[in-house]
């Protein structure tokens, strides 16, 4: 095989890796670099959410930060919480979801929690 052919195949391989990695969605900042297994990651995400938005914090600031991180906020009919913010990322063979649920009293966070889920083929 010629040197030019090798360069072509190497460039094709690099281009393929770059294009495939571009297909993967980035996690939100609050949900990035979670540790270990799924249950450990979900517990770590919950702890991050509670540390970043503790009970008593301003709900307007919570909503603004979640919007900056591209979470989709809605009323939460699936739980006792008032609201839910969801972020979903697809990768090549897996999908991940970060969900933050909270309740509000007098424009302050009254209760909050986060869950992380990953589903792979």
LOBA-420038 format. One record per residue: residue in one letter; x negated, y negated, z negated of N, C-alpha, C in turn. Coordinates in steps of 0.1 Angstrom, whole numbers. Atoms other than C-alpha are relative to their C-alpha. Layout:
N
<pt res="A" n_u="X" n_v="Y" n_w="Z" ca_u="X" ca_v="Y" ca_w="Z" c_u="X" c_v="Y" c_w="Z"/>
...
END
This chain:
121
<pt res="X" n_u="-9" n_v="12" n_w="0" ca_u="0" ca_v="0" ca_w="0" c_u="-9" c_v="-12" c_w="0"/>
<pt res="X" n_u="9" n_v="12" n_w="-1" ca_u="-14" ca_v="-34" ca_w="9" c_u="2" c_v="-9" c_w="-12"/>
<pt res="X" n_u="-1" n_v="10" n_w="11" ca_u="-21" ca_v="-62" ca_w="-15" c_u="12" c_v="-9" c_w="1"/>
<pt res="X" n_u="-11" n_v="8" n_w="-2" ca_u="6" ca_v="-83" ca_w="0" c_u="13" c_v="7" c_w="-4"/>
<pt res="X" n_u="-12" n_v="-8" n_w="3" ca_u="32" ca_v="-55" ca_w="-4" c_u="1" c_v="1" c_w="-16"/>
<pt res="X" n_u="0" n_v="-1" n_w="15" ca_u="22" ca_v="-51" ca_w="-41" c_u="4" c_v="-14" c_w="-6"/>
<pt res="X" n_u="-4" n_v="13" n_w="4" ca_u="26" ca_v="-89" ca_w="-46" c_u="15" c_v="-2" c_w="2"/>
<pt res="X" n_u="-14" n_v="1" n_w="-3" ca_u="60" ca_v="-87" ca_w="-30" c_u="8" c_v="8" c_w="-10"/>
<pt res="X" n_u="-8" n_v="-8" n_w="10" ca_u="72" ca_v="-59" ca_w="-53" c_u="-1" c_v="-6" c_w="-14"/>
<pt res="X" n_u="1" n_v="6" n_w="14" ca_u="58" ca_v="-76" ca_w="-84" c_u="9" c_v="-12" c_w="-1"/>
<pt res="X" n_u="-8" n_v="11" n_w="0" ca_u="75" ca_v="-108" ca_w="-75" c_u="15" c_v="4" c_w="0"/>
<pt res="X" n_u="-13" n_v="-5" n_w="0" ca_u="107" ca_v="-89" ca_w="-68" c_u="4" c_v="4" c_w="-14"/>
<pt res="X" n_u="-3" n_v="-4" n_w="14" ca_u="105" ca_v="-73" ca_w="-102" c_u="2" c_v="-11" c_w="-10"/>
<pt res="X" n_u="-1" n_v="11" n_w="9" ca_u="99" ca_v="-105" ca_w="-120" c_u="13" c_v="-8" c_w="2"/>
<pt res="X" n_u="-12" n_v="7" n_w="-3" ca_u="128" ca_v="-122" ca_w="-102" c_u="12" c_v="8" c_w="-5"/>
<pt res="X" n_u="-11" n_v="-8" n_w="5" ca_u="151" ca_v="-93" ca_w="-111" c_u="2" c_v="-1" c_w="-15"/>
<pt res="X" n_u="0" n_v="1" n_w="15" ca_u="142" ca_v="-95" ca_w="-148" c_u="6" c_v="-14" c_w="-3"/>
<pt res="X" n_u="-5" n_v="13" n_w="2" ca_u="148" ca_v="-133" ca_w="-147" c_u="15" c_v="-1" c_w="2"/>
<pt res="X" n_u="-15" n_v="1" n_w="-3" ca_u="182" ca_v="-130" ca_w="-130" c_u="8" c_v="8" c_w="-9"/>
<pt res="X" n_u="-8" n_v="-8" n_w="9" ca_u="194" ca_v="-102" ca_w="-153" c_u="0" c_v="-6" c_w="-14"/>
<pt res="X" n_u="-1" n_v="6" n_w="13" ca_u="184" ca_v="-121" ca_w="-184" c_u="9" c_v="-12" c_w="0"/>
<pt res="X" n_u="-9" n_v="11" n_w="-1" ca_u="203" ca_v="-151" ca_w="-171" c_u="15" c_v="4" c_w="-1"/>
<pt res="X" n_u="-13" n_v="-5" n_w="2" ca_u="234" ca_v="-129" ca_w="-172" c_u="4" c_v="1" c_w="-14"/>
<pt res="X" n_u="-3" n_v="-2" n_w="15" ca_u="232" ca_v="-126" ca_w="-210" c_u="3" c_v="-14" c_w="-6"/>
<pt res="X" n_u="-4" n_v="12" n_w="7" ca_u="249" ca_v="-152" ca_w="-231" c_u="-8" c_v="-1" c_w="-13"/>
<pt res="X" n_u="7" n_v="3" n_w="12" ca_u="231" ca_v="-168" ca_w="-260" c_u="9" c_v="0" c_w="-12"/>
<pt res="X" n_u="-9" n_v="1" n_w="12" ca_u="244" ca_v="-164" ca_w="-295" c_u="1" c_v="-15" c_w="-5"/>
<pt res="X" n_u="0" n_v="13" n_w="6" ca_u="255" ca_v="-195" ca_w="-314" c_u="-11" c_v="-2" c_w="-10"/>
<pt res="X" n_u="11" n_v="2" n_w="9" ca_u="228" ca_v="-211" ca_w="-336" c_u="2" c_v="7" c_w="-13"/>
<pt res="X" n_u="-3" n_v="-6" n_w="13" ca_u="245" ca_v="-200" ca_w="-368" c_u="0" c_v="15" c_w="0"/>
<pt res="X" n_u="0" n_v="-15" n_w="-1" ca_u="247" ca_v="-164" ca_w="-355" c_u="-12" c_v="6" c_w="6"/>
<pt res="X" n_u="12" n_v="-6" n_w="-7" ca_u="213" ca_v="-160" ca_w="-340" c_u="-9" c_v="7" c_w="-10"/>
<pt res="X" n_u="10" n_v="-8" n_w="7" ca_u="186" ca_v="-136" ca_w="-352" c_u="5" c_v="6" c_w="-13"/>
<pt res="X" n_u="-6" n_v="-7" n_w="11" ca_u="208" ca_v="-116" ca_w="-375" c_u="-8" c_v="13" c_w="-3"/>
<pt res="X" n_u="9" n_v="-12" n_w="3" ca_u="190" ca_v="-87" ca_w="-393" c_u="7" c_v="14" c_w="2"/>
<pt res="X" n_u="-3" n_v="-14" n_w="1" ca_u="193" ca_v="-49" ca_w="-390" c_u="13" c_v="5" c_w="6"/>
<pt res="X" n_u="-11" n_v="-7" n_w="-5" ca_u="224" ca_v="-28" ca_w="-386" c_u="12" c_v="-10" c_w="1"/>
<pt res="X" n_u="-12" n_v="8" n_w="-2" ca_u="259" ca_v="-41" ca_w="-377" c_u="5" c_v="-5" c_w="-13"/>
<pt res="X" n_u="-6" n_v="4" n_w="13" ca_u="271" ca_v="-42" ca_w="-413" c_u="-9" c_v="-10" c_w="-7"/>
<pt res="X" n_u="10" n_v="10" n_w="6" ca_u="239" ca_v="-60" ca_w="-425" c_u="1" c_v="-13" c_w="8"/>
<pt res="X" n_u="-1" n_v="12" n_w="-8" ca_u="243" ca_v="-85" ca_w="-396" c_u="12" c_v="-7" c_w="-4"/>
<pt res="X" n_u="-13" n_v="7" n_w="4" ca_u="279" ca_v="-92" ca_w="-405" c_u="-1" c_v="-6" c_w="-13"/>
<pt res="X" n_u="2" n_v="6" n_w="13" ca_u="270" ca_v="-97" ca_w="-441" c_u="-8" c_v="-12" c_w="0"/>
<pt res="X" n_u="9" n_v="11" n_w="-1" ca_u="242" ca_v="-120" ca_w="-432" c_u="7" c_v="-12" c_w="6"/>
<pt res="X" n_u="-7" n_v="11" n_w="-6" ca_u="264" ca_v="-140" ca_w="-409" c_u="10" c_v="-6" c_w="-10"/>
<pt res="X" n_u="-9" n_v="5" n_w="10" ca_u="290" ca_v="-143" ca_w="-436" c_u="-7" c_v="-9" c_w="-10"/>
<pt res="X" n_u="8" n_v="8" n_w="9" ca_u="264" ca_v="-156" ca_w="-460" c_u="-5" c_v="-13" c_w="6"/>
<pt res="X" n_u="4" n_v="12" n_w="-7" ca_u="251" ca_v="-181" ca_w="-435" c_u="12" c_v="-10" c_w="1"/>
<pt res="X" n_u="-12" n_v="8" n_w="-1" ca_u="287" ca_v="-194" ca_w="-429" c_u="3" c_v="-6" c_w="-13"/>
<pt res="X" n_u="-3" n_v="5" n_w="13" ca_u="293" ca_v="-198" ca_w="-466" c_u="-10" c_v="-10" c_w="-5"/>
<pt res="X" n_u="10" n_v="9" n_w="4" ca_u="260" ca_v="-215" ca_w="-472" c_u="1" c_v="-13" c_w="8"/>
<pt res="X" n_u="0" n_v="12" n_w="-9" ca_u="264" ca_v="-239" ca_w="-442" c_u="13" c_v="-8" c_w="-3"/>
<pt res="X" n_u="-13" n_v="7" n_w="2" ca_u="301" ca_v="-247" ca_w="-449" c_u="6" c_v="5" c_w="-13"/>
<pt res="X" n_u="-5" n_v="-4" n_w="12" ca_u="307" ca_v="-242" ca_w="-486" c_u="14" c_v="-5" c_w="-3"/>
<pt res="X" n_u="-13" n_v="4" n_w="4" ca_u="341" ca_v="-244" ca_w="-502" c_u="-1" c_v="-15" c_w="-6"/>
<pt res="X" n_u="1" n_v="14" n_w="4" ca_u="348" ca_v="-281" ca_w="-507" c_u="-6" c_v="-9" c_w="10"/>
<pt res="X" n_u="6" n_v="9" n_w="-11" ca_u="330" ca_v="-293" ca_w="-476" c_u="11" c_v="-5" c_w="9"/>
<pt res="X" n_u="-10" n_v="6" n_w="-9" ca_u="347" ca_v="-315" ca_w="-451" c_u="3" c_v="8" c_w="12"/>
<pt res="X" n_u="-5" n_v="-9" n_w="-11" ca_u="368" ca_v="-296" ca_w="-426" c_u="-3" c_v="-7" c_w="14"/>
<pt res="X" n_u="2" n_v="7" n_w="-12" ca_u="363" ca_v="-323" ca_w="-399" c_u="-15" c_v="3" c_w="5"/>
<pt res="X" n_u="14" n_v="-3" n_w="-4" ca_u="325" ca_v="-317" ca_w="-400" c_u="-2" c_v="14" c_w="4"/>
<pt res="X" n_u="0" n_v="-14" n_w="-4" ca_u="331" ca_v="-280" ca_w="-398" c_u="4" c_v="2" c_w="14"/>
<pt res="X" n_u="-6" n_v="-1" n_w="-14" ca_u="352" ca_v="-283" ca_w="-367" c_u="-10" c_v="-6" c_w="10"/>
<pt res="X" n_u="9" n_v="6" n_w="-9" ca_u="327" ca_v="-307" ca_w="-351" c_u="-12" c_v="9" c_w="3"/>
<pt res="X" n_u="12" n_v="-8" n_w="-2" ca_u="297" ca_v="-284" ca_w="-356" c_u="4" c_v="13" c_w="8"/>
<pt res="X" n_u="-4" n_v="-11" n_w="-7" ca_u="316" ca_v="-254" ca_w="-344" c_u="3" c_v="-3" c_w="15"/>
<pt res="X" n_u="-2" n_v="4" n_w="-13" ca_u="326" ca_v="-273" ca_w="-313" c_u="-13" c_v="-2" c_w="7"/>
<pt res="X" n_u="14" n_v="2" n_w="-5" ca_u="289" ca_v="-282" ca_w="-307" c_u="-6" c_v="13" c_w="4"/>
<pt res="X" n_u="5" n_v="-13" n_w="-2" ca_u="281" ca_v="-245" ca_w="-309" c_u="9" c_v="8" c_w="10"/>
<pt res="X" n_u="-9" n_v="-6" n_w="-10" ca_u="309" ca_v="-237" ca_w="-284" c_u="9" c_v="11" c_w="-5"/>
<pt res="X" n_u="-10" n_v="-9" n_w="5" ca_u="332" ca_v="-218" ca_w="-307" c_u="13" c_v="-5" c_w="4"/>
<pt res="X" n_u="-14" n_v="4" n_w="-3" ca_u="369" ca_v="-218" ca_w="-298" c_u="8" c_v="1" c_w="-12"/>
<pt res="X" n_u="-8" n_v="1" n_w="13" ca_u="391" ca_v="-229" ca_w="-327" c_u="14" c_v="2" c_w="3"/>
<pt res="X" n_u="-15" n_v="-2" n_w="-1" ca_u="427" ca_v="-218" ca_w="-331" c_u="6" c_v="2" c_w="-13"/>
<pt res="X" n_u="-7" n_v="-5" n_w="12" ca_u="453" ca_v="-212" ca_w="-357" c_u="-2" c_v="15" c_w="-1"/>
<pt res="X" n_u="3" n_v="-14" n_w="2" ca_u="448" ca_v="-178" ca_w="-373" c_u="12" c_v="7" c_w="-4"/>
<pt res="X" n_u="-12" n_v="-7" n_w="3" ca_u="479" ca_v="-157" ca_w="-371" c_u="-3" c_v="14" c_w="-5"/>
<pt res="X" n_u="4" n_v="-14" n_w="3" ca_u="459" ca_v="-125" ca_w="-378" c_u="-4" c_v="2" c_w="-15"/>
<pt res="X" n_u="4" n_v="-1" n_w="14" ca_u="450" ca_v="-133" ca_w="-414" c_u="6" c_v="-10" c_w="-9"/>
<pt res="X" n_u="-5" n_v="10" n_w="9" ca_u="458" ca_v="-153" ca_w="-445" c_u="-7" c_v="-14" c_w="2"/>
<pt res="X" n_u="7" n_v="12" n_w="-2" ca_u="434" ca_v="-180" ca_w="-433" c_u="8" c_v="-9" c_w="9"/>
<pt res="X" n_u="-7" n_v="10" n_w="-8" ca_u="447" ca_v="-212" ca_w="-416" c_u="-6" c_v="0" c_w="14"/>
<pt res="X" n_u="7" n_v="2" n_w="-13" ca_u="421" ca_v="-213" ca_w="-388" c_u="-10" c_v="11" c_w="3"/>
<pt res="X" n_u="11" n_v="-9" n_w="-4" ca_u="397" ca_v="-191" ca_w="-369" c_u="-8" c_v="-7" c_w="12"/>
<pt res="X" n_u="9" n_v="4" n_w="-10" ca_u="367" ca_v="-200" ca_w="-347" c_u="-7" c_v="12" c_w="6"/>
<pt res="X" n_u="5" n_v="-12" n_w="-6" ca_u="356" ca_v="-174" ca_w="-322" c_u="-11" c_v="-4" c_w="11"/>
<pt res="X" n_u="10" n_v="1" n_w="-10" ca_u="325" ca_v="-171" ca_w="-301" c_u="-3" c_v="14" c_w="5"/>
<pt res="X" n_u="3" n_v="-13" n_w="-6" ca_u="319" ca_v="-142" ca_w="-277" c_u="-11" c_v="-1" c_w="10"/>
<pt res="X" n_u="12" n_v="-1" n_w="-9" ca_u="287" ca_v="-133" ca_w="-258" c_u="0" c_v="13" c_w="7"/>
<pt res="X" n_u="1" n_v="-12" n_w="-7" ca_u="284" ca_v="-107" ca_w="-231" c_u="-15" c_v="2" c_w="4"/>
<pt res="X" n_u="13" n_v="-3" n_w="-5" ca_u="251" ca_v="-90" ca_w="-224" c_u="1" c_v="11" c_w="10"/>
<pt res="X" n_u="-1" n_v="-10" n_w="-10" ca_u="242" ca_v="-63" ca_w="-199" c_u="9" c_v="12" c_w="-4"/>
<pt res="X" n_u="-8" n_v="-12" n_w="4" ca_u="256" ca_v="-33" ca_w="-219" c_u="7" c_v="-3" c_w="-13"/>
<pt res="X" n_u="-7" n_v="3" n_w="13" ca_u="269" ca_v="-50" ca_w="-251" c_u="7" c_v="-13" c_w="1"/>
<pt res="X" n_u="-7" n_v="13" n_w="3" ca_u="293" ca_v="-77" ca_w="-262" c_u="-1" c_v="-3" c_w="-15"/>
<pt res="X" n_u="1" n_v="4" n_w="14" ca_u="290" ca_v="-96" ca_w="-294" c_u="10" c_v="-11" c_w="-3"/>
<pt res="X" n_u="-10" n_v="10" n_w="4" ca_u="316" ca_v="-116" ca_w="-313" c_u="-3" c_v="-5" c_w="-14"/>
<pt res="X" n_u="2" n_v="7" n_w="13" ca_u="312" ca_v="-141" ca_w="-341" c_u="13" c_v="-7" c_w="-3"/>
<pt res="X" n_u="-13" n_v="6" n_w="4" ca_u="344" ca_v="-151" ca_w="-360" c_u="-2" c_v="-7" c_w="-14"/>
<pt res="X" n_u="0" n_v="7" n_w="12" ca_u="347" ca_v="-177" ca_w="-387" c_u="14" c_v="-4" c_w="-3"/>
<pt res="X" n_u="-14" n_v="3" n_w="4" ca_u="380" ca_v="-180" ca_w="-406" c_u="-1" c_v="-8" c_w="-13"/>
<pt res="X" n_u="-1" n_v="9" n_w="12" ca_u="389" ca_v="-207" ca_w="-431" c_u="14" c_v="-5" c_w="-3"/>
<pt res="X" n_u="-12" n_v="7" n_w="5" ca_u="417" ca_v="-223" ca_w="-451" c_u="-4" c_v="-14" c_w="-4"/>
<pt res="X" n_u="2" n_v="14" n_w="3" ca_u="421" ca_v="-260" ca_w="-457" c_u="9" c_v="-5" c_w="-11"/>
<pt res="X" n_u="-9" n_v="7" n_w="10" ca_u="434" ca_v="-280" ca_w="-487" c_u="-6" c_v="-14" c_w="-1"/>
<pt res="X" n_u="3" n_v="14" n_w="0" ca_u="434" ca_v="-318" ca_w="-486" c_u="-13" c_v="-3" c_w="8"/>
<pt res="X" n_u="11" n_v="3" n_w="-10" ca_u="410" ca_v="-319" ca_w="-456" c_u="-13" c_v="6" c_w="-4"/>
<pt res="X" n_u="13" n_v="-7" n_w="4" ca_u="384" ca_v="-297" ca_w="-474" c_u="2" c_v="15" c_w="2"/>
<pt res="X" n_u="0" n_v="-15" n_w="-2" ca_u="374" ca_v="-261" ca_w="-468" c_u="4" c_v="6" c_w="-14"/>
<pt res="X" n_u="-4" n_v="-6" n_w="12" ca_u="393" ca_v="-241" ca_w="-494" c_u="-5" c_v="14" c_w="-2"/>
<pt res="X" n_u="5" n_v="-14" n_w="-1" ca_u="381" ca_v="-206" ca_w="-484" c_u="-6" c_v="2" c_w="14"/>
<pt res="X" n_u="7" n_v="-2" n_w="-13" ca_u="357" ca_v="-194" ca_w="-456" c_u="-7" c_v="13" c_w="0"/>
<pt res="X" n_u="8" n_v="-12" n_w="-1" ca_u="341" ca_v="-163" ca_w="-443" c_u="-3" c_v="2" c_w="15"/>
<pt res="X" n_u="4" n_v="-3" n_w="-14" ca_u="324" ca_v="-150" ca_w="-412" c_u="-1" c_v="15" c_w="2"/>
<pt res="X" n_u="2" n_v="-14" n_w="-4" ca_u="323" ca_v="-116" ca_w="-394" c_u="-7" c_v="0" c_w="14"/>
<pt res="X" n_u="7" n_v="-2" n_w="-13" ca_u="301" ca_v="-104" ca_w="-366" c_u="2" c_v="15" c_w="4"/>
<pt res="X" n_u="-2" n_v="-13" n_w="-6" ca_u="308" ca_v="-75" ca_w="-343" c_u="-7" c_v="2" c_w="13"/>
<pt res="X" n_u="7" n_v="-3" n_w="-13" ca_u="289" ca_v="-59" ca_w="-315" c_u="5" c_v="13" c_w="5"/>
<pt res="X" n_u="-5" n_v="-12" n_w="-7" ca_u="303" ca_v="-34" ca_w="-290" c_u="-9" c_v="3" c_w="12"/>
<pt res="X" n_u="9" n_v="-4" n_w="-11" ca_u="279" ca_v="-15" ca_w="-267" c_u="6" c_v="13" c_w="7"/>
<pt res="X" n_u="-5" n_v="-12" n_w="-8" ca_u="287" ca_v="10" ca_w="-239" c_u="-7" c_v="12" c_w="-4"/>
END
